[in-house]
Amino acid sequence: MKKLFGTDGVRGTANTDPMTAETALKIGAAVGRYFRRDATGVHRVVIGKDTRLSGYMLESALTAGLTSTGMNVLLLGPVPTPCVGLMTRSMRADLGVMISASHNPAEDNGIKFFGPDGFKLSDRAELEIEALVENGVEPAQPANIGRAKRIDDARFRYGERLKASLPRGLWLEGIKVVVDCANGAAWRAAPEVLWELGAEVIPVGTSPDGLNINRGCGSTEPQMAAETVIAHGADVGICLDGDADRVILIDEHGAVADGDQLMALLAARWAEDGRLAGGALVATVMSNLGLERFLSARGLRLERTAVGDRYVVERMRQGGFNLGGEQSGHIVMTDHATTGDGLMAGLHFLAEMARSGRRASELVRQFEPVPQMLKNVRYETGQSPLETSTVQAAIAEAEAVLNGSGRLLIRKSGTEPLIRVMAEAEDDALLTRAVDSVVEAVQRAVNA
């Protein structure tokens, strides 16, 4: 069982285990040894980061660990997570590293890894790397220590890849776009690409100071962007998170649409064009039942996975599917990218606006969602509230309350110490009763 890695790499509070310089040094040495299994040839790793203050510390520590095993390090600076996946493959690197805690607050940070194919590592690879961290690795001989240098054009390479994913000749002239970069990794790339495609761009969340990433902005807090859309009479808003691997859309009236609605639009459109591989969309257990019904009415399937875009990608690769994602806004298009790409997904939405001539409000409401309620309960590290008999009994009772008229999902977050309690049901009273009863039981177990 993995102890260090979660659902999306290693994550925690900066300067607190495991997000310390010491642990990052060990991780760098371990992953360097894992991917440099022989002493011949050139071995290189690309490292990107978001705008968190702690990124400097972790970048330096990882670089030290990696070079100590003979890996040459190419430092990309602040770039979106999907840029790291792209650069890993395009620069023939053995490994890609992204330093980011995604949508989490600035005091958190994380380390994500990409293999030489640009895809995130498997559970098996992470377990083997954890063993190397625990046991330690032998450093390279002095003459074989790696070098490090900065790469200045990663952002521009990424921008060109984004534009190449769109229909040939696409032009966004006449579309006024608010883009919220969450004071994160896409604060320069996103406005640049939109402007180059002809859009009128109103950027917000583009003043990172190391501490304001995701604070009052971005995909998890889209209120500011929605207000900006209304104030400027914009046609649409695109809200990214701290590392730009997820997106939330805002229509011209300021209404917010999640990843399920965008996936429904893209799946239906791609199916019409004969581009939806396997006649299916891959999404997680969190996606709304309304999305499943929408797809079924069109003869399409919804393939569900565990929560986490890496599990979505694994299922896509196994089944040969090319479109997937999460309700939270991770949208994966494996024809063009190896991981969730919020900016790419937003651009494809704008492309559909330009193609159809329809307003954002007409495109973001593809289906009527089944009422869904999600509540979180925070717990302390080491606690196991879901294993108590009282919580198990509450879950069984909530399932009996729903009695086939809805669904209940309880899980631990893979990125934060939270128990997530989610239910769907057409009856609001049953929905509230089911969720609240489980939440209260979990809270009592935590307090006990």
TORKOL-4160 file (C-alpha; in steps of 0.2 Angstrom, whole numbers, padded with zeros to 4 digits, m for minus):
448
<pt num="1" X="0000" Y="0000" Z="0000"/>
<pt num="2" X="0007" Y="0017" Z="m0005"/>
<pt num="3" X="0011" Y="0029" Z="0010"/>
<pt num="4" X="0019" Y="0043" Z="0001"/>
<pt num="5" X="0010" Y="0045" Z="m0015"/>
<pt num="6" X="m0009" Y="0050" Z="m0016"/>
<pt num="7" X="m0021" Y="0050" Z="m0031"/>
<pt num="8" X="m0010" Y="0063" Z="m0039"/>
<pt num="9" X="0008" Y="0062" Z="m0034"/>
<pt num="10" X="0015" Y="0068" Z="m0017"/>
<pt num="11" X="0006" Y="0082" Z="m0008"/>
<pt num="12" X="0005" Y="0091" Z="0009"/>
<pt num="13" X="0008" Y="0107" Z="0018"/>
<pt num="14" X="0025" Y="0116" Z="0013"/>
<pt num="15" X="0039" Y="0114" Z="0025"/>
<pt num="16" X="0029" Y="0100" Z="0034"/>
<pt num="17" X="0033" Y="0081" Z="0030"/>
<pt num="18" X="0032" Y="0076" Z="0016"/>
<pt num="19" X="0033" Y="0093" Z="0008"/>
<pt num="20" X="0050" Y="0097" Z="0015"/>
<pt num="21" X="0066" Y="0100" Z="0006"/>
<pt num="22" X="0074" Y="0085" Z="0014"/>
<pt num="23" X="0060" Y="0073" Z="0008"/>
<pt num="24" X="0060" Y="0081" Z="m0009"/>
<pt num="25" X="0079" Y="0078" Z="m0010"/>
<pt num="26" X="0076" Y="0060" Z="m0007"/>
<pt num="27" X="0062" Y="0059" Z="m0019"/>
<pt num="28" X="0072" Y="0067" Z="m0032"/>
<pt num="29" X="0087" Y="0054" Z="m0029"/>
<pt num="30" X="0074" Y="0040" Z="m0029"/>
<pt num="31" X="0065" Y="0044" Z="m0045"/>
<pt num="32" X="0081" Y="0049" Z="m0053"/>
<pt num="33" X="0088" Y="0031" Z="m0050"/>
<pt num="34" X="0072" Y="0023" Z="m0055"/>
<pt num="35" X="0072" Y="0031" Z="m0072"/>
<pt num="36" X="0091" Y="0030" Z="m0074"/>
<pt num="37" X="0093" Y="0011" Z="m0073"/>
<pt num="38" X="0109" Y="0011" Z="m0084"/>
<pt num="39" X="0124" Y="0021" Z="m0084"/>
<pt num="40" X="0124" Y="0024" Z="m0103"/>
<pt num="41" X="0117" Y="0037" Z="m0114"/>
<pt num="42" X="0110" Y="0054" Z="m0110"/>
<pt num="43" X="0097" Y="0055" Z="m0096"/>
<pt num="44" X="0086" Y="0070" Z="m0094"/>
<pt num="45" X="0071" Y="0076" Z="m0084"/>
<pt num="46" X="0060" Y="0092" Z="m0086"/>
<pt num="47" X="0054" Y="0101" Z="m0071"/>
<pt num="48" X="0039" Y="0113" Z="m0071"/>
<pt num="49" X="0031" Y="0122" Z="m0056"/>
<pt num="50" X="0016" Y="0134" Z="m0053"/>
<pt num="51" X="0018" Y="0151" Z="m0044"/>
<pt num="52" X="0019" Y="0145" Z="m0025"/>
<pt num="53" X="0032" Y="0152" Z="m0015"/>
<pt num="54" X="0038" Y="0135" Z="m0009"/>
<pt num="55" X="0041" Y="0130" Z="m0027"/>
<pt num="56" X="0058" Y="0138" Z="m0026"/>
<pt num="57" X="0063" Y="0127" Z="m0012"/>
<pt num="58" X="0056" Y="0111" Z="m0019"/>
<pt num="59" X="0063" Y="0114" Z="m0036"/>
<pt num="60" X="0080" Y="0116" Z="m0029"/>
<pt num="61" X="0079" Y="0101" Z="m0018"/>
<pt num="62" X="0072" Y="0090" Z="m0032"/>
<pt num="63" X="0086" Y="0096" Z="m0044"/>
<pt num="64" X="0099" Y="0092" Z="m0031"/>
<pt num="65" X="0092" Y="0074" Z="m0029"/>
<pt num="66" X="0090" Y="0071" Z="m0048"/>
<pt num="67" X="0108" Y="0077" Z="m0052"/>
<pt num="68" X="0115" Y="0067" Z="m0039"/>
<pt num="69" X="0110" Y="0051" Z="m0048"/>
<pt num="70" X="0116" Y="0058" Z="m0065"/>
<pt num="71" X="0100" Y="0065" Z="m0072"/>
<pt num="72" X="0102" Y="0081" Z="m0082"/>
<pt num="73" X="0088" Y="0093" Z="m0077"/>
<pt num="74" X="0079" Y="0105" Z="m0088"/>
<pt num="75" X="0070" Y="0119" Z="m0078"/>
<pt num="76" X="0054" Y="0125" Z="m0087"/>
<pt num="77" X="0049" Y="0138" Z="m0074"/>
<pt num="78" X="0031" Y="0142" Z="m0071"/>
<pt num="79" X="0021" Y="0132" Z="m0083"/>
<pt num="80" X="0004" Y="0123" Z="m0083"/>
<pt num="81" X="0004" Y="0104" Z="m0079"/>
<pt num="82" X="m0001" Y="0099" Z="m0096"/>
<pt num="83" X="0015" Y="0108" Z="m0103"/>
<pt num="84" X="0026" Y="0097" Z="m0093"/>
<pt num="85" X="0017" Y="0081" Z="m0100"/>
<pt num="86" X="0020" Y="0089" Z="m0117"/>
<pt num="87" X="0038" Y="0094" Z="m0115"/>
<pt num="88" X="0043" Y="0077" Z="m0107"/>
<pt num="89" X="0038" Y="0068" Z="m0123"/>
<pt num="90" X="0044" Y="0081" Z="m0135"/>
<pt num="91" X="0061" Y="0083" Z="m0127"/>
<pt num="92" X="0064" Y="0065" Z="m0126"/>
<pt num="93" X="0065" Y="0066" Z="m0107"/>
<pt num="94" X="0066" Y="0051" Z="m0096"/>
<pt num="95" X="0054" Y="0059" Z="m0083"/>
<pt num="96" X="0044" Y="0075" Z="m0081"/>
<pt num="97" X="0040" Y="0083" Z="m0064"/>
<pt num="98" X="0027" Y="0096" Z="m0060"/>
<pt num="99" X="0028" Y="0105" Z="m0043"/>
<pt num="100" X="0010" Y="0110" Z="m0039"/>
<pt num="101" X="m0004" Y="0107" Z="m0027"/>
<pt num="102" X="m0016" Y="0111" Z="m0041"/>
<pt num="103" X="m0032" Y="0120" Z="m0034"/>
<pt num="104" X="m0026" Y="0119" Z="m0016"/>
<pt num="105" X="m0021" Y="0135" Z="m0006"/>
<pt num="106" X="m0004" Y="0142" Z="m0007"/>
<pt num="107" X="0002" Y="0134" Z="0009"/>
<pt num="108" X="0001" Y="0117" Z="0001"/>
<pt num="109" X="0012" Y="0110" Z="m0013"/>
<pt num="110" X="0014" Y="0094" Z="m0022"/>
<pt num="111" X="0025" Y="0084" Z="m0034"/>
<pt num="112" X="0018" Y="0075" Z="m0049"/>
<pt num="113" X="0027" Y="0064" Z="m0061"/>
<pt num="114" X="0026" Y="0060" Z="m0079"/>
<pt num="115" X="0034" Y="0045" Z="m0088"/>
<pt num="116" X="0044" Y="0046" Z="m0104"/>
<pt num="117" X="0027" Y="0044" Z="m0114"/>
<pt num="118" X="0021" Y="0060" Z="m0105"/>
<pt num="119" X="0008" Y="0051" Z="m0095"/>
<pt num="120" X="0007" Y="0050" Z="m0076"/>
<pt num="121" X="0015" Y="0035" Z="m0067"/>
<pt num="122" X="0006" Y="0019" Z="m0063"/>
<pt num="123" X="0003" Y="0014" Z="m0045"/>
<pt num="124" X="0016" Y="0000" Z="m0047"/>
<pt num="125" X="0029" Y="0013" Z="m0052"/>
<pt num="126" X="0025" Y="0024" Z="m0037"/>
<pt num="127" X="0026" Y="0009" Z="m0025"/>
<pt num="128" X="0044" Y="0005" Z="m0032"/>
<pt num="129" X="0049" Y="0023" Z="m0030"/>
<pt num="130" X="0043" Y="0024" Z="m0012"/>
<pt num="131" X="0054" Y="0009" Z="m0009"/>
<pt num="132" X="0069" Y="0018" Z="m0016"/>
<pt num="133" X="0065" Y="0033" Z="m0005"/>
<pt num="134" X="0064" Y="0022" Z="0011"/>
<pt num="135" X="0079" Y="0012" Z="0007"/>
<pt num="136" X="0090" Y="0026" Z="m0001"/>
<pt num="137" X="0100" Y="0025" Z="m0017"/>
<pt num="138" X="0118" Y="0025" Z="m0021"/>
<pt num="139" X="0123" Y="0042" Z="m0029"/>
<pt num="140" X="0132" Y="0043" Z="m0046"/>
<pt num="141" X="0151" Y="0044" Z="m0047"/>
<pt num="142" X="0158" Y="0062" Z="m0046"/>
<pt num="143" X="0161" Y="0062" Z="m0065"/>
<pt num="144" X="0143" Y="0057" Z="m0069"/>
<pt num="145" X="0134" Y="0070" Z="m0059"/>
<pt num="146" X="0120" Y="0078" Z="m0069"/>
<pt num="147" X="0119" Y="0096" Z="m0075"/>
<pt num="148" X="0104" Y="0109" Z="m0073"/>
<pt num="149" X="0099" Y="0123" Z="m0085"/>
<pt num="150" X="0084" Y="0133" Z="m0088"/>
<pt num="151" X="0073" Y="0131" Z="m0104"/>
<pt num="152" X="0065" Y="0148" Z="m0109"/>
<pt num="153" X="0053" Y="0142" Z="m0123"/>
<pt num="154" X="0042" Y="0129" Z="m0115"/>
<pt num="155" X="0027" Y="0141" Z="m0113"/>
<pt num="156" X="0028" Y="0145" Z="m0132"/>
<pt num="157" X="0030" Y="0127" Z="m0137"/>
<pt num="158" X="0014" Y="0124" Z="m0126"/>
<pt num="159" X="0005" Y="0138" Z="m0134"/>
<pt num="160" X="0008" Y="0132" Z="m0152"/>
<pt num="161" X="0002" Y="0114" Z="m0147"/>
<pt num="162" X="m0014" Y="0121" Z="m0140"/>
<pt num="163" X="m0017" Y="0131" Z="m0156"/>
<pt num="164" X="m0013" Y="0115" Z="m0167"/>
<pt num="165" X="m0027" Y="0105" Z="m0157"/>
<pt num="166" X="m0040" Y="0117" Z="m0164"/>
<pt num="167" X="m0049" Y="0116" Z="m0181"/>
<pt num="168" X="m0038" Y="0123" Z="m0195"/>
<pt num="169" X="m0041" Y="0142" Z="m0198"/>
<pt num="170" X="m0051" Y="0144" Z="m0182"/>
<pt num="171" X="m0052" Y="0163" Z="m0177"/>
<pt num="172" X="m0060" Y="0170" Z="m0161"/>
<pt num="173" X="m0062" Y="0187" Z="m0167"/>
<pt num="174" X="m0078" Y="0195" Z="m0160"/>
<pt num="175" X="m0078" Y="0184" Z="m0144"/>
<pt num="176" X="m0075" Y="0194" Z="m0128"/>
<pt num="177" X="m0067" Y="0182" Z="m0115"/>
<pt num="178" X="m0063" Y="0184" Z="m0097"/>
<pt num="179" X="m0049" Y="0172" Z="m0092"/>
<pt num="180" X="m0046" Y="0169" Z="m0074"/>
<pt num="181" X="m0028" Y="0162" Z="m0072"/>
<pt num="182" X="m0030" Y="0159" Z="m0053"/>
<pt num="183" X="m0013" Y="0168" Z="m0050"/>
<pt num="184" X="m0006" Y="0152" Z="m0056"/>
<pt num="185" X="0004" Y="0143" Z="m0069"/>
<pt num="186" X="m0005" Y="0149" Z="m0084"/>
<pt num="187" X="m0005" Y="0168" Z="m0079"/>
<pt num="188" X="0005" Y="0172" Z="m0095"/>
<pt num="189" X="0001" Y="0157" Z="m0107"/>
<pt num="190" X="m0018" Y="0158" Z="m0106"/>
<pt num="191" X="m0020" Y="0177" Z="m0111"/>
<pt num="192" X="m0007" Y="0176" Z="m0124"/>
<pt num="193" X="m0015" Y="0161" Z="m0133"/>
<pt num="194" X="m0032" Y="0168" Z="m0133"/>
<pt num="195" X="m0026" Y="0185" Z="m0139"/>
<pt num="196" X="m0016" Y="0176" Z="m0153"/>
<pt num="197" X="m0032" Y="0167" Z="m0159"/>
<pt num="198" X="m0041" Y="0184" Z="m0161"/>
<pt num="199" X="m0051" Y="0185" Z="m0145"/>
<pt num="200" X="m0054" Y="0201" Z="m0135"/>
<pt num="201" X="m0046" Y="0196" Z="m0118"/>
<pt num="202" X="m0050" Y="0202" Z="m0101"/>
<pt num="203" X="m0037" Y="0193" Z="m0089"/>
<pt num="204" X="m0040" Y="0192" Z="m0071"/>
<pt num="205" X="m0029" Y="0182" Z="m0058"/>
<pt num="206" X="m0013" Y="0187" Z="m0067"/>
<pt num="207" X="m0003" Y="0195" Z="m0053"/>
<pt num="208" X="0005" Y="0180" Z="m0043"/>
<pt num="209" X="0015" Y="0184" Z="m0028"/>
<pt num="210" X="0019" Y="0167" Z="m0022"/>
<pt num="211" X="0005" Y="0167" Z="m0009"/>
<pt num="212" X="m0011" Y="0172" Z="m0018"/>
<pt num="213" X="m0013" Y="0157" Z="m0030"/>
<pt num="214" X="m0031" Y="0151" Z="m0030"/>
<pt num="215" X="m0036" Y="0164" Z="m0017"/>
<pt num="216" X="m0053" Y="0172" Z="m0021"/>
<pt num="217" X="m0051" Y="0167" Z="m0039"/>
<pt num="218" X="m0049" Y="0152" Z="m0051"/>
<pt num="219" X="m0060" Y="0137" Z="m0054"/>
<pt num="220" X="m0064" Y="0134" Z="m0036"/>
<pt num="221" X="m0069" Y="0152" Z="m0033"/>
<pt num="222" X="m0076" Y="0158" Z="m0049"/>
<pt num="223" X="m0087" Y="0172" Z="m0042"/>
<pt num="224" X="m0074" Y="0186" Z="m0046"/>
<pt num="225" X="m0073" Y="0180" Z="m0064"/>
<pt num="226" X="m0092" Y="0179" Z="m0065"/>
<pt num="227" X="m0094" Y="0197" Z="m0059"/>
<pt num="228" X="m0080" Y="0202" Z="m0072"/>
<pt num="229" X="m0090" Y="0194" Z="m0086"/>
<pt num="230" X="m0106" Y="0204" Z="m0081"/>
<pt num="231" X="m0096" Y="0220" Z="m0078"/>
<pt num="232" X="m0088" Y="0220" Z="m0095"/>
<pt num="233" X="m0102" Y="0212" Z="m0105"/>
<pt num="234" X="m0091" Y="0197" Z="m0110"/>
<pt num="235" X="m0097" Y="0183" Z="m0120"/>
<pt num="236" X="m0089" Y="0169" Z="m0109"/>
<pt num="237" X="m0078" Y="0166" Z="m0094"/>
<pt num="238" X="m0064" Y="0153" Z="m0093"/>
<pt num="239" X="m0058" Y="0149" Z="m0075"/>
<pt num="240" X="m0042" Y="0139" Z="m0073"/>
<pt num="241" X="m0035" Y="0132" Z="m0057"/>
<pt num="242" X="m0017" Y="0135" Z="m0050"/>
<pt num="243" X="m0009" Y="0123" Z="m0062"/>
<pt num="244" X="m0022" Y="0125" Z="m0076"/>
<pt num="245" X="m0026" Y="0107" Z="m0078"/>
<pt num="246" X="m0045" Y="0110" Z="m0075"/>
<pt num="247" X="m0057" Y="0123" Z="m0081"/>
<pt num="248" X="m0074" Y="0129" Z="m0076"/>
<pt num="249" X="m0085" Y="0139" Z="m0088"/>
<pt num="250" X="m0096" Y="0155" Z="m0085"/>
<pt num="251" X="m0109" Y="0160" Z="m0098"/>
<pt num="252" X="m0113" Y="0178" Z="m0103"/>
<pt num="253" X="m0126" Y="0179" Z="m0088"/>
<pt num="254" X="m0113" Y="0174" Z="m0075"/>
<pt num="255" X="m0119" Y="0157" Z="m0073"/>
<pt num="256" X="m0106" Y="0144" Z="m0069"/>
<pt num="257" X="m0105" Y="0127" Z="m0078"/>
<pt num="258" X="m0095" Y="0112" Z="m0072"/>
<pt num="259" X="m0085" Y="0099" Z="m0081"/>
<pt num="260" X="m0100" Y="0087" Z="m0084"/>
<pt num="261" X="m0108" Y="0100" Z="m0095"/>
<pt num="262" X="m0093" Y="0103" Z="m0105"/>
<pt num="263" X="m0090" Y="0084" Z="m0107"/>
<pt num="264" X="m0108" Y="0082" Z="m0113"/>
<pt num="265" X="m0105" Y="0096" Z="m0126"/>
<pt num="266" X="m0089" Y="0089" Z="m0133"/>
<pt num="267" X="m0095" Y="0070" Z="m0133"/>
<pt num="268" X="m0110" Y="0074" Z="m0142"/>
<pt num="269" X="m0101" Y="0085" Z="m0155"/>
<pt num="270" X="m0087" Y="0073" Z="m0157"/>
<pt num="271" X="m0100" Y="0059" Z="m0160"/>
<pt num="272" X="m0109" Y="0069" Z="m0173"/>
<pt num="273" X="m0092" Y="0071" Z="m0182"/>
<pt num="274" X="m0087" Y="0052" Z="m0180"/>
<pt num="275" X="m0072" Y="0057" Z="m0169"/>
<pt num="276" X="m0078" Y="0050" Z="m0152"/>
<pt num="277" X="m0068" Y="0034" Z="m0151"/>
<pt num="278" X="m0077" Y="0019" Z="m0144"/>
<pt num="279" X="m0093" Y="0028" Z="m0143"/>
<pt num="280" X="m0090" Y="0032" Z="m0125"/>
<pt num="281" X="m0085" Y="0046" Z="m0113"/>
<pt num="282" X="m0074" Y="0041" Z="m0098"/>
<pt num="283" X="m0078" Y="0050" Z="m0081"/>
<pt num="284" X="m0078" Y="0047" Z="m0063"/>
<pt num="285" X="m0090" Y="0041" Z="m0050"/>
<pt num="286" X="m0093" Y="0059" Z="m0046"/>
<pt num="287" X="m0101" Y="0064" Z="m0063"/>
<pt num="288" X="m0119" Y="0068" Z="m0062"/>
<pt num="289" X="m0132" Y="0055" Z="m0067"/>
<pt num="290" X="m0139" Y="0067" Z="m0079"/>
<pt num="291" X="m0124" Y="0066" Z="m0089"/>
<pt num="292" X="m0126" Y="0047" Z="m0090"/>
<pt num="293" X="m0144" Y="0049" Z="m0096"/>
<pt num="294" X="m0139" Y="0062" Z="m0109"/>
<pt num="295" X="m0126" Y="0051" Z="m0117"/>
<pt num="296" X="m0137" Y="0036" Z="m0116"/>
<pt num="297" X="m0151" Y="0045" Z="m0126"/>
<pt num="298" X="m0138" Y="0047" Z="m0140"/>
<pt num="299" X="m0133" Y="0029" Z="m0140"/>
<pt num="300" X="m0116" Y="0033" Z="m0131"/>
<pt num="301" X="m0109" Y="0026" Z="m0115"/>
<pt num="302" X="m0102" Y="0033" Z="m0099"/>
<pt num="303" X="m0087" Y="0023" Z="m0093"/>
<pt num="304" X="m0085" Y="0027" Z="m0074"/>
<pt num="305" X="m0068" Y="0026" Z="m0064"/>
<pt num="306" X="m0062" Y="0031" Z="m0047"/>
<pt num="307" X="m0059" Y="0049" Z="m0043"/>
<pt num="308" X="m0043" Y="0056" Z="m0051"/>
<pt num="309" X="m0039" Y="0061" Z="m0069"/>
<pt num="310" X="m0025" Y="0048" Z="m0069"/>
<pt num="311" X="m0038" Y="0034" Z="m0067"/>
<pt num="312" X="m0048" Y="0042" Z="m0081"/>
<pt num="313" X="m0033" Y="0042" Z="m0092"/>
<pt num="314" X="m0029" Y="0024" Z="m0087"/>
<pt num="315" X="m0046" Y="0018" Z="m0093"/>
<pt num="316" X="m0045" Y="0029" Z="m0109"/>
<pt num="317" X="m0029" Y="0021" Z="m0113"/>
<pt num="318" X="m0035" Y="0003" Z="m0109"/>
<pt num="319" X="m0051" Y="0005" Z="m0119"/>
<pt num="320" X="m0045" Y="0016" Z="m0133"/>
<pt num="321" X="m0056" Y="0031" Z="m0129"/>
<pt num="322" X="m0051" Y="0048" Z="m0133"/>
<pt num="323" X="m0062" Y="0059" Z="m0122"/>
<pt num="324" X="m0064" Y="0059" Z="m0103"/>
<pt num="325" X="m0063" Y="0070" Z="m0088"/>
<pt num="326" X="m0070" Y="0075" Z="m0071"/>
<pt num="327" X="m0085" Y="0085" Z="m0065"/>
<pt num="328" X="m0072" Y="0096" Z="m0056"/>
<pt num="329" X="m0066" Y="0102" Z="m0074"/>
<pt num="330" X="m0051" Y="0090" Z="m0078"/>
<pt num="331" X="m0055" Y="0087" Z="m0097"/>
<pt num="332" X="m0043" Y="0075" Z="m0105"/>
<pt num="333" X="m0042" Y="0074" Z="m0124"/>
<pt num="334" X="m0029" Y="0060" Z="m0128"/>
<pt num="335" X="m0028" Y="0065" Z="m0147"/>
<pt num="336" X="m0020" Y="0081" Z="m0141"/>
<pt num="337" X="m0013" Y="0079" Z="m0123"/>
<pt num="338" X="m0008" Y="0066" Z="m0110"/>
<pt num="339" X="m0017" Y="0074" Z="m0095"/>
<pt num="340" X="m0031" Y="0086" Z="m0091"/>
<pt num="341" X="m0029" Y="0102" Z="m0099"/>
<pt num="342" X="m0041" Y="0116" Z="m0093"/>
<pt num="343" X="m0035" Y="0129" Z="m0106"/>
<pt num="344" X="m0036" Y="0117" Z="m0121"/>
<pt num="345" X="m0054" Y="0112" Z="m0115"/>
<pt num="346" X="m0059" Y="0130" Z="m0114"/>
<pt num="347" X="m0052" Y="0134" Z="m0131"/>
<pt num="348" X="m0062" Y="0119" Z="m0138"/>
<pt num="349" X="m0078" Y="0127" Z="m0130"/>
<pt num="350" X="m0074" Y="0143" Z="m0139"/>
<pt num="351" X="m0071" Y="0134" Z="m0155"/>
<pt num="352" X="m0089" Y="0127" Z="m0154"/>
<pt num="353" X="m0095" Y="0145" Z="m0150"/>
<pt num="354" X="m0087" Y="0151" Z="m0166"/>
<pt num="355" X="m0092" Y="0137" Z="m0176"/>
<pt num="356" X="m0111" Y="0137" Z="m0171"/>
<pt num="357" X="m0113" Y="0155" Z="m0168"/>
<pt num="358" X="m0122" Y="0151" Z="m0152"/>
<pt num="359" X="m0121" Y="0160" Z="m0135"/>
<pt num="360" X="m0111" Y="0152" Z="m0121"/>
<pt num="361" X="m0128" Y="0150" Z="m0111"/>
<pt num="362" X="m0135" Y="0139" Z="m0125"/>
<pt num="363" X="m0120" Y="0128" Z="m0125"/>
<pt num="364" X="m0116" Y="0125" Z="m0106"/>
<pt num="365" X="m0133" Y="0118" Z="m0102"/>
<pt num="366" X="m0133" Y="0102" Z="m0111"/>
<pt num="367" X="m0143" Y="0092" Z="m0099"/>
<pt num="368" X="m0153" Y="0095" Z="m0083"/>
<pt num="369" X="m0143" Y="0088" Z="m0068"/>
<pt num="370" X="m0150" Y="0077" Z="m0056"/>
<pt num="371" X="m0149" Y="0086" Z="m0039"/>
<pt num="372" X="m0133" Y="0082" Z="m0031"/>
<pt num="373" X="m0126" Y="0086" Z="m0013"/>
<pt num="374" X="m0108" Y="0085" Z="m0008"/>
<pt num="375" X="m0102" Y="0089" Z="0010"/>
<pt num="376" X="m0084" Y="0087" Z="0017"/>
<pt num="377" X="m0079" Y="0082" Z="0034"/>
<pt num="378" X="m0060" Y="0086" Z="0039"/>
<pt num="379" X="m0051" Y="0073" Z="0050"/>
<pt num="380" X="m0034" Y="0071" Z="0058"/>
<pt num="381" X="m0020" Y="0061" Z="0050"/>
<pt num="382" X="m0021" Y="0043" Z="0057"/>
<pt num="383" X="m0039" Y="0043" Z="0060"/>
<pt num="384" X="m0050" Y="0031" Z="0051"/>
<pt num="385" X="m0068" Y="0037" Z="0054"/>
<pt num="386" X="m0076" Y="0027" Z="0039"/>
<pt num="387" X="m0071" Y="0011" Z="0048"/>
<pt num="388" X="m0081" Y="0014" Z="0064"/>
<pt num="389" X="m0097" Y="0003" Z="0066"/>
<pt num="390" X="m0108" Y="0019" Z="0069"/>
<pt num="391" X="m0103" Y="0027" Z="0052"/>
<pt num="392" X="m0105" Y="0010" Z="0043"/>
<pt num="393" X="m0123" Y="0009" Z="0051"/>
<pt num="394" X="m0126" Y="0027" Z="0045"/>
<pt num="395" X="m0121" Y="0023" Z="0027"/>
<pt num="396" X="m0132" Y="0008" Z="0027"/>
<pt num="397" X="m0147" Y="0018" Z="0033"/>
<pt num="398" X="m0144" Y="0032" Z="0020"/>
<pt num="399" X="m0143" Y="0019" Z="0006"/>
<pt num="400" X="m0160" Y="0012" Z="0013"/>
<pt num="401" X="m0167" Y="0029" Z="0013"/>
<pt num="402" X="m0163" Y="0032" Z="m0005"/>
<pt num="403" X="m0169" Y="0014" Z="m0009"/>
<pt num="404" X="m0164" Y="0014" Z="m0027"/>
<pt num="405" X="m0170" Y="0032" Z="m0031"/>
<pt num="406" X="m0153" Y="0039" Z="m0030"/>
<pt num="407" X="m0135" Y="0035" Z="m0026"/>
<pt num="408" X="m0123" Y="0038" Z="m0012"/>
<pt num="409" X="m0104" Y="0039" Z="m0013"/>
<pt num="410" X="m0093" Y="0041" Z="0002"/>
<pt num="411" X="m0074" Y="0042" Z="0000"/>
<pt num="412" X="m0058" Y="0049" Z="0006"/>
<pt num="413" X="m0050" Y="0063" Z="m0003"/>
<pt num="414" X="m0034" Y="0059" Z="m0012"/>
<pt num="415" X="m0027" Y="0076" Z="m0010"/>
<pt num="416" X="m0033" Y="0083" Z="0007"/>
<pt num="417" X="m0038" Y="0075" Z="0024"/>
<pt num="418" X="m0056" Y="0075" Z="0020"/>
<pt num="419" X="m0071" Y="0063" Z="0020"/>
<pt num="420" X="m0082" Y="0067" Z="0005"/>
<pt num="421" X="m0100" Y="0063" Z="0006"/>
<pt num="422" X="m0110" Y="0064" Z="m0010"/>
<pt num="423" X="m0128" Y="0059" Z="m0015"/>
<pt num="424" X="m0139" Y="0061" Z="m0029"/>
<pt num="425" X="m0158" Y="0060" Z="m0029"/>
<pt num="426" X="m0173" Y="0068" Z="m0037"/>
<pt num="427" X="m0181" Y="0071" Z="m0020"/>
<pt num="428" X="m0173" Y="0085" Z="m0011"/>
<pt num="429" X="m0179" Y="0080" Z="0006"/>
<pt num="430" X="m0172" Y="0062" Z="0004"/>
<pt num="431" X="m0156" Y="0069" Z="m0003"/>
<pt num="432" X="m0153" Y="0081" Z="0012"/>
<pt num="433" X="m0158" Y="0067" Z="0024"/>
<pt num="434" X="m0146" Y="0054" Z="0017"/>
<pt num="435" X="m0131" Y="0066" Z="0016"/>
<pt num="436" X="m0133" Y="0074" Z="0033"/>
<pt num="437" X="m0135" Y="0058" Z="0042"/>
<pt num="438" X="m0119" Y="0051" Z="0036"/>
<pt num="439" X="m0110" Y="0068" Z="0039"/>
<pt num="440" X="m0116" Y="0069" Z="0057"/>
<pt num="441" X="m0110" Y="0051" Z="0060"/>
<pt num="442" X="m0093" Y="0054" Z="0052"/>
<pt num="443" X="m0091" Y="0070" Z="0062"/>
<pt num="444" X="m0095" Y="0061" Z="0078"/>
<pt num="445" X="m0082" Y="0048" Z="0074"/>
<pt num="446" X="m0069" Y="0061" Z="0071"/>
<pt num="447" X="m0073" Y="0071" Z="0087"/>
<pt num="448" X="m0072" Y="0054" Z="0097"/>
